[in-house]
């Protein structure tokens, strides 16, 4: 029921997003392009100019410059958990809702964390490498069971809490620290400070978003706080750990091992080389940002985000958008058009719109308005005979950002 022919609505999916997402758009009649790799800013600026729906994962950054050239862009889908790669407030001001998949890969990440904890405790990757090289080094020294050890979780959100449950099932004691008060699962317990967690934990795992507050959350001075022989794991965001501090801790022996899946700088594609000072260090598991890269997770993410994007384009619902006023809309009633308007959140806008409708002699079946500090999102179902004329008058209002009509 979109006002624009679906065959002319261009959907660009980057970074090898799961084919299920492509199929959902294609079956619904949209013009879809699926690209294997991420795009640098200059290429994205060029490509985005005639794109209506953009899908990305974690490597493509939707910058201010890219958004400035996104003249037709209606919505953005982040086919992952994080959304820090998009300038969310700028997108909101331009009337572009952003959607993500905050739950779909949590189990995949949590399972890899547990696997790495066990592998690090047993030095399994070093042992495997030695055997592949023909070395038989059967030892027990420095290898431990994880049962009875303390796991410290920094960030007790969707992933952190699942790690907590799995770790307890392995017989580990679980403590956690979060800046927001969280209800513990099982026998996990919260601690009062980040520093306290570092002091108590045998294994420390990070599950936080990338913000100014979490950048270099673990630094060189924190090496003095951790237990001798502790292990660090980061499967959250690359800038959470100061790599130099981690290298120093490993080389000095203060840290017994580490598992790192995310890095401050990552290759844009699988064809690009990767270099890190962590390479070659003993008992260090390095993986190429695959925490959520299971077939189940990518399939679920592809479907979840695509369905949210389709729902917004097809009926105007913004439920679960991370940067937009949320409105859930049902099917359009027969005999009515739906007008969707995004406007600057200024006093008097709704009064002006209702006056326009009154002057035109129109009848409103339903009207929904939700606002944020920057914008308002208005949905109205009105008489068919008012559709295009009313749309044009609303669009001409000085505070309107964008208006579209669904027939």
C-alpha positions as CSV (number, residue, x, y, z in Angstrom):
1,X,0.0,0.0,0.0
2,X,3.0,2.3,-0.5
3,X,2.4,5.4,-2.5
4,X,5.6,4.9,-4.6
5,X,5.8,1.9,-7.0
6,X,7.7,-0.8,-5.1
7,X,9.7,-1.7,-8.2
8,X,11.2,1.8,-8.0
9,X,12.1,1.6,-4.4
10,X,15.8,0.8,-4.2
11,X,17.2,-1.4,-1.4
12,X,20.9,-1.6,-0.9
13,X,22.2,-4.4,1.4
14,X,25.9,-4.4,2.2
15,X,28.4,-6.6,4.0
16,X,27.0,-10.0,2.8
17,X,23.8,-9.7,4.7
18,X,21.9,-13.0,4.8
19,X,20.1,-13.9,1.7
20,X,16.8,-14.2,3.6
21,X,16.7,-10.4,3.9
22,X,17.3,-10.1,0.1
23,X,14.5,-12.6,-0.5
24,X,12.0,-10.8,1.7
25,X,12.5,-7.5,-0.2
26,X,12.6,-9.2,-3.6
27,X,9.4,-11.2,-3.0
28,X,7.6,-8.0,-2.0
29,X,8.5,-6.3,-5.3
30,X,11.4,-4.0,-4.3
31,X,14.5,-3.4,-6.4
32,X,17.2,-5.0,-4.3
33,X,21.0,-5.1,-4.6
34,X,23.1,-7.3,-2.4
35,X,26.8,-6.4,-2.0
36,X,29.4,-8.6,-0.4
37,X,31.7,-6.0,1.2
38,X,31.4,-2.9,3.3
39,X,31.7,0.6,1.7
40,X,34.2,3.3,2.6
41,X,32.7,6.8,3.1
42,X,33.4,8.1,-0.4
43,X,31.8,5.2,-2.1
44,X,28.8,5.2,0.2
45,X,28.3,8.9,-0.4
46,X,28.1,8.2,-4.1
47,X,25.9,5.1,-3.9
48,X,23.4,6.4,-1.2
49,X,22.1,9.3,-3.3
50,X,19.3,7.2,-5.0
51,X,18.9,4.6,-2.3
52,X,15.6,4.4,-0.3
53,X,16.4,1.6,2.1
54,X,20.0,0.9,3.3
55,X,21.1,-2.3,5.1
56,X,24.5,-2.6,6.8
57,X,26.4,-4.6,9.4
58,X,29.2,-3.3,11.6
59,X,31.8,-2.2,9.2
60,X,30.0,0.4,7.1
61,X,29.8,3.8,8.8
62,X,26.9,6.0,7.9
63,X,28.5,9.4,8.5
64,X,27.2,12.9,8.5
65,X,28.5,13.4,5.0
66,X,26.8,10.2,3.8
67,X,23.5,11.3,5.4
68,X,23.8,14.7,3.8
69,X,23.7,13.0,0.4
70,X,20.9,10.6,1.2
71,X,18.2,12.6,-0.5
72,X,15.8,9.7,-0.9
73,X,16.7,7.5,2.1
74,X,13.7,6.4,4.1
75,X,15.2,4.0,6.6
76,X,18.4,2.2,7.7
77,X,18.7,-1.3,9.0
78,X,21.7,-2.4,11.1
79,X,21.8,-6.2,10.6
80,X,23.6,-6.6,13.9
81,X,23.3,-5.6,17.6
82,X,25.2,-2.3,17.6
83,X,24.1,0.9,16.0
84,X,27.1,3.1,16.8
85,X,28.2,3.0,13.1
86,X,25.2,5.3,12.3
87,X,24.9,8.9,13.3
88,X,21.6,8.3,14.9
89,X,20.6,11.8,15.9
90,X,21.4,13.2,12.5
91,X,19.4,10.4,10.9
92,X,16.5,11.2,13.2
93,X,16.6,14.9,12.3
94,X,16.5,13.9,8.7
95,X,13.4,11.7,9.3
96,X,15.3,8.4,8.9
97,X,14.4,5.7,11.5
98,X,17.1,3.1,12.2
99,X,16.4,-0.5,13.1
100,X,18.6,-3.3,14.5
101,X,18.5,-6.8,15.9
102,X,19.3,-6.6,19.6
103,X,18.5,-10.2,20.4
104,X,19.1,-12.4,17.4
105,X,22.7,-13.3,17.9
106,X,23.0,-13.2,21.7
107,X,23.1,-17.0,22.0
108,X,25.8,-17.3,19.4
109,X,28.1,-14.8,21.1
110,X,27.4,-16.3,24.6
111,X,28.4,-19.8,23.4
112,X,31.6,-18.6,21.9
113,X,32.5,-16.8,25.2
114,X,32.1,-20.1,27.1
115,X,34.0,-22.0,24.6
116,X,36.9,-19.6,24.7
117,X,37.0,-19.6,28.5
118,X,37.4,-23.4,28.5
119,X,40.0,-23.3,25.7
120,X,42.0,-20.7,27.5
121,X,41.9,-22.5,30.8
122,X,43.3,-25.6,29.1
123,X,45.7,-23.8,26.7
124,X,44.0,-25.8,24.0
125,X,44.8,-23.6,21.0
126,X,48.5,-23.6,21.8
127,X,48.4,-27.4,22.4
128,X,46.6,-27.9,19.1
129,X,49.1,-25.7,17.2
130,X,52.0,-27.7,18.7
131,X,50.5,-31.0,17.7
132,X,49.9,-29.8,14.2
133,X,53.6,-28.9,14.0
134,X,54.6,-32.3,15.2
135,X,55.4,-31.3,18.8
136,X,54.1,-33.6,21.7
137,X,54.0,-31.4,24.8
138,X,51.7,-33.2,27.2
139,X,51.6,-31.2,30.4
140,X,49.1,-30.2,33.1
141,X,50.9,-27.2,34.5
142,X,49.0,-24.0,33.9
143,X,45.9,-25.8,32.8
144,X,42.7,-25.6,34.9
145,X,39.1,-26.6,35.2
146,X,36.7,-23.7,35.0
147,X,34.5,-25.2,37.7
148,X,34.8,-23.1,40.9
149,X,36.5,-20.1,39.1
150,X,35.0,-16.6,39.2
151,X,33.7,-15.1,36.0
152,X,33.4,-11.3,36.0
153,X,30.9,-9.9,33.4
154,X,31.1,-6.3,32.5
155,X,27.7,-5.3,31.0
156,X,24.8,-7.5,32.1
157,X,22.6,-7.0,29.1
158,X,21.2,-9.5,26.6
159,X,24.5,-11.2,25.9
160,X,26.1,-10.8,29.4
161,X,23.1,-12.3,31.1
162,X,23.1,-15.3,28.8
163,X,26.9,-15.8,29.4
164,X,26.0,-15.7,33.1
165,X,23.5,-18.6,32.8
166,X,25.8,-20.8,30.7
167,X,28.8,-20.1,33.0
168,X,26.8,-21.1,36.1
169,X,25.8,-24.4,34.4
170,X,29.6,-25.1,34.2
171,X,30.0,-24.6,37.9
172,X,31.5,-21.1,37.7
173,X,30.8,-18.4,40.2
174,X,29.4,-15.3,38.4
175,X,29.7,-11.7,39.4
176,X,28.8,-8.7,37.2
177,X,29.0,-4.9,37.0
178,X,26.6,-2.7,35.0
179,X,26.0,1.0,35.2
180,X,22.3,0.2,35.2
181,X,20.7,-1.8,38.0
182,X,20.0,-5.3,36.7
183,X,18.1,-8.2,38.2
184,X,20.6,-11.1,38.5
185,X,19.8,-14.5,36.9
186,X,20.4,-17.7,38.8
187,X,23.0,-17.2,41.6
188,X,24.9,-14.3,39.9
189,X,25.6,-11.3,42.0
190,X,26.4,-7.7,41.2
191,X,29.4,-5.8,42.5
192,X,29.6,-2.2,43.4
193,X,32.3,-1.1,41.0
194,X,34.2,-2.0,37.9
195,X,37.5,-2.1,39.9
196,X,36.0,-4.5,42.4
197,X,35.1,-6.9,39.6
198,X,38.6,-6.7,38.2
199,X,40.1,-7.7,41.6
200,X,37.8,-10.6,42.2
201,X,37.6,-12.3,38.7
202,X,39.6,-15.2,37.3
203,X,38.0,-14.5,33.9
204,X,36.8,-11.1,32.8
205,X,34.5,-10.7,29.8
206,X,33.2,-7.4,28.3
207,X,29.7,-7.0,26.9
208,X,29.2,-3.3,26.5
209,X,28.3,-1.0,23.6
210,X,30.9,1.4,22.1
211,X,30.5,4.8,23.7
212,X,32.8,7.6,24.9
213,X,32.5,6.0,28.4
214,X,33.5,2.5,27.2
215,X,36.4,3.6,25.0
216,X,39.6,2.0,26.5
217,X,37.6,0.8,29.4
218,X,40.5,-1.5,30.2
219,X,43.8,0.4,30.3
220,X,47.4,-0.1,31.5
221,X,46.6,1.1,35.0
222,X,44.0,-1.7,35.4
223,X,46.8,-4.3,35.1
224,X,47.6,-3.5,38.7
225,X,44.1,-4.5,39.8
226,X,43.6,-7.9,38.1
227,X,44.4,-11.1,39.7
228,X,47.8,-12.6,38.6
229,X,47.0,-15.2,36.0
230,X,43.6,-13.8,35.1
231,X,42.1,-14.1,31.6
232,X,40.5,-11.3,29.5
233,X,37.9,-11.7,26.8
234,X,36.4,-9.1,24.5
235,X,33.7,-10.0,22.1
236,X,31.9,-6.7,22.3
237,X,33.5,-3.7,20.6
238,X,37.1,-3.2,19.4
239,X,37.8,0.0,21.3
240,X,36.8,-1.3,24.7
241,X,40.2,-2.7,25.4
242,X,43.5,-0.8,25.0
243,X,45.4,-3.3,23.0
244,X,48.8,-2.1,24.3
245,X,47.7,-2.8,27.8
246,X,46.5,-6.3,26.9
247,X,49.9,-7.0,25.2
248,X,51.8,-5.7,28.2
249,X,49.7,-7.9,30.5
250,X,50.3,-11.0,28.4
251,X,54.0,-10.5,27.9
252,X,54.6,-9.8,31.6
253,X,52.7,-12.8,32.7
254,X,50.1,-10.8,34.7
255,X,47.5,-12.2,32.3
256,X,47.5,-15.9,31.5
257,X,45.6,-15.5,28.3
258,X,43.0,-13.6,26.2
259,X,40.3,-14.1,23.7
260,X,39.7,-11.2,21.3
261,X,37.0,-11.2,18.6
262,X,36.8,-7.4,17.9
263,X,39.6,-4.9,17.2
264,X,40.0,-1.1,17.0
265,X,40.8,-1.4,13.3
266,X,39.4,-4.2,11.2
267,X,39.7,-5.1,7.5
268,X,36.8,-4.0,5.4
269,X,36.6,-7.3,3.6
270,X,38.0,-10.8,3.8
271,X,40.4,-10.0,1.0
272,X,42.2,-7.3,3.1
273,X,45.2,-8.2,5.4
274,X,44.9,-8.1,9.2
275,X,47.8,-7.0,11.5
276,X,47.7,-6.8,15.3
277,X,50.4,-6.8,18.1
278,X,48.4,-9.6,19.7
279,X,49.4,-12.0,16.9
280,X,51.9,-14.7,17.9
281,X,51.4,-14.3,21.7
282,X,50.9,-17.5,23.7
283,X,47.4,-18.6,24.8
284,X,45.7,-15.9,22.9
285,X,42.6,-16.7,20.8
286,X,42.1,-14.3,18.0
287,X,38.9,-14.5,15.9
288,X,37.8,-12.3,13.0
289,X,34.7,-10.7,14.5
290,X,32.6,-13.9,14.3
291,X,30.9,-13.8,17.7
292,X,27.5,-13.6,16.1
293,X,28.5,-15.3,12.9
294,X,26.6,-18.5,13.0
295,X,24.1,-19.6,10.3
296,X,21.3,-19.5,12.8
297,X,22.1,-16.0,14.0
298,X,22.7,-14.4,10.6
299,X,19.5,-16.0,9.3
300,X,17.5,-14.7,12.3
301,X,19.1,-11.2,12.0
302,X,18.4,-11.1,8.2
303,X,14.7,-11.9,8.8
304,X,14.2,-9.7,11.9
305,X,15.7,-6.5,10.5
306,X,14.2,-6.9,7.0
307,X,10.8,-7.4,8.5
308,X,11.1,-4.2,10.6
309,X,12.2,-2.3,7.5
310,X,9.4,-3.7,5.4
311,X,6.8,-2.9,8.0
312,X,8.0,0.7,8.1
313,X,8.0,1.2,4.4
314,X,4.7,-0.7,3.8
315,X,2.6,0.7,6.7
316,X,4.6,3.3,8.6
317,X,5.2,1.4,11.9
318,X,8.4,2.5,13.7
319,X,8.1,0.0,16.6
320,X,11.6,-1.0,17.9
321,X,13.4,1.8,16.0
322,X,16.4,2.9,18.1
323,X,16.3,6.6,17.2
324,X,12.7,7.4,16.4
325,X,9.4,7.9,18.1
326,X,7.7,4.5,18.2
327,X,4.2,4.1,16.7
328,X,2.6,0.7,15.9
329,X,0.1,0.9,13.1
330,X,-2.3,-1.7,11.8
331,X,-3.8,-2.3,8.4
332,X,-5.2,0.6,6.5
333,X,-9.0,0.8,6.5
334,X,-10.9,0.6,3.3
335,X,-12.0,4.0,2.0
336,X,-9.1,5.9,3.7
337,X,-5.6,7.0,2.9
338,X,-2.8,7.1,5.5
339,X,-0.6,10.2,5.7
340,X,2.7,9.9,7.5
341,X,4.5,13.0,8.4
342,X,7.9,13.6,10.2
343,X,8.3,17.2,11.4
344,X,10.4,19.3,13.7
345,X,9.1,19.1,17.2
346,X,7.7,22.6,17.5
347,X,4.6,23.9,19.3
348,X,1.5,24.3,17.2
349,X,2.3,21.9,14.4
350,X,-0.6,19.5,15.2
351,X,-3.0,22.5,15.5
352,X,-2.0,23.7,12.1
353,X,-2.5,20.3,10.5
354,X,-5.9,19.9,12.1
355,X,-6.8,23.4,10.8
356,X,-5.8,22.4,7.3
357,X,-8.0,19.3,7.5
358,X,-10.9,21.3,8.9
359,X,-10.6,23.9,6.1
360,X,-10.7,21.1,3.5
361,X,-13.8,19.7,5.1
362,X,-12.0,16.4,5.9
363,X,-12.7,13.7,8.3
364,X,-10.0,12.0,10.4
365,X,-10.6,8.3,11.2
366,X,-7.5,7.9,13.4
367,X,-4.6,10.2,14.4
368,X,-1.4,9.1,16.2
369,X,1.4,11.4,17.2
370,X,4.6,10.5,19.0
371,X,7.5,12.8,19.7
372,X,11.1,13.0,20.7
373,X,13.2,16.1,21.7
374,X,14.0,16.7,18.0
375,X,11.0,15.4,15.9
376,X,7.4,14.4,15.9
377,X,6.0,11.5,13.9
378,X,2.4,11.8,12.9
379,X,0.1,9.2,11.3
380,X,-3.4,10.0,10.1
381,X,-6.1,8.1,8.3
382,X,-8.2,10.4,6.3
383,X,-10.9,10.5,3.6
384,X,-9.7,9.3,0.2
385,X,-10.8,12.5,-1.5
386,X,-8.3,14.5,0.6
387,X,-5.2,12.4,0.0
388,X,-2.9,14.2,-2.4
389,X,-4.1,17.7,-1.7
390,X,-3.7,17.3,2.1
391,X,-0.3,15.6,1.6
392,X,0.9,18.6,-0.4
393,X,-0.3,21.1,2.2
394,X,1.3,19.3,5.1
395,X,4.5,18.9,3.1
396,X,4.6,22.7,2.6
397,X,4.4,23.4,6.3
398,X,7.6,25.1,7.5
399,X,8.3,22.5,10.1
400,X,7.7,19.4,7.9
401,X,10.8,17.2,7.2
402,X,9.1,14.6,5.0
403,X,5.6,13.4,4.2
404,X,4.4,10.4,2.4
405,X,1.0,8.9,1.7
406,X,-0.1,5.3,1.7
407,X,-3.1,4.4,-0.5
